[in-house]
Amino acid sequence: MAQLQTVRGPIDTAQMGMTLIHEHVLFQFDDSRRKQSIEFAAQLLRDAKQAGIQTVVDLTPVRRIDWFADIAREVDVHIVACTGYYVDRLTPRLLADLSEEQMVERMVHELTVGIDTTPVRAGIIKVAGNRPELTPWEVQVFTAAARAQQRTGACIATHACAGAREQAAVLLRAGGDLNRVFFSHVEAEFGWEGRTVQEEARYLEEIARQGGSLLFNNFGFEFDTPWPDLVYLLHYLCDRGYAEKVLISVDCNWTWNEEGKPEFEAEREHPETRRRTFAYMLTEAVPALLKAGFTEKDIHTFLVENPRRFFEQAGGG
Ligand SMILES: [Zn+2]
């Protein structure tokens, strides 16, 4: 039986259940708001559990793991932490300036020994690129991730608003296994380099053909991905036989605003996005998908079977 590392320890992948595979349990770690932050995050997870979600994969590679441990103690949801890197400008200098070798060592340590000084192990590697071409620093990070994957068998999640194919190529060159990689935010139209939705569908199909999975999360983000386009891409991949490469999640993230209220991503410009909590997947996104012609079986494939199969492919080394 394959295992998955969670903040509370390893679980069998059969226990994952309905899984949100690209989320942020906490994004901001301000000591003066520790209690409030943990309480609000825990409440969002309790609501998620109530809606039917059993596992949440956090993709915040620079985080306070002791805060996550406190949250995990309070909720009946499996939380998976990650290792790795987000974009250069949001990475503390000390971590950003590591050599490729040191990056590999850090990731392997967090995956196999523990994060910071705790025994909590990461369950996945996160890396990020934002443009069609990766910068030299990003190439180093992706190369380090592929090498850490080779050593540990871990899965990789990428932030790929643009350049998913370039990312796949860099990972493959470094010995990565695309069957254990998913590319996130590929539906964000600002990253399509002028491709039409039909062209973008073929662009993504090529990644799926190579074994990579594709993560879609722009539910309710009409300004980045009009709903008909999101539906088109999902139907296209399923019709071409790649339903097992489709992953869906919310990418819920929020920070405290000046008034001391939790503010969700894009909420200021688009107040309707405030509803995009973890539970939103089941209260809003899934009903919309069912209306768009997907079946309950498709939803089960995207939210239960695919995340489980994805993590079951891990560990091969
Ligand atoms: Zn994210």
Boltz pocket constraint, residues with backbone or C-beta under 6 A from the ligand:
constraints:
  - pocket:
      binder: B
      contacts: [[A, 22], [A, 23], [A, 24], [A, 59], [A, 251]]
      max_distance: 6.0
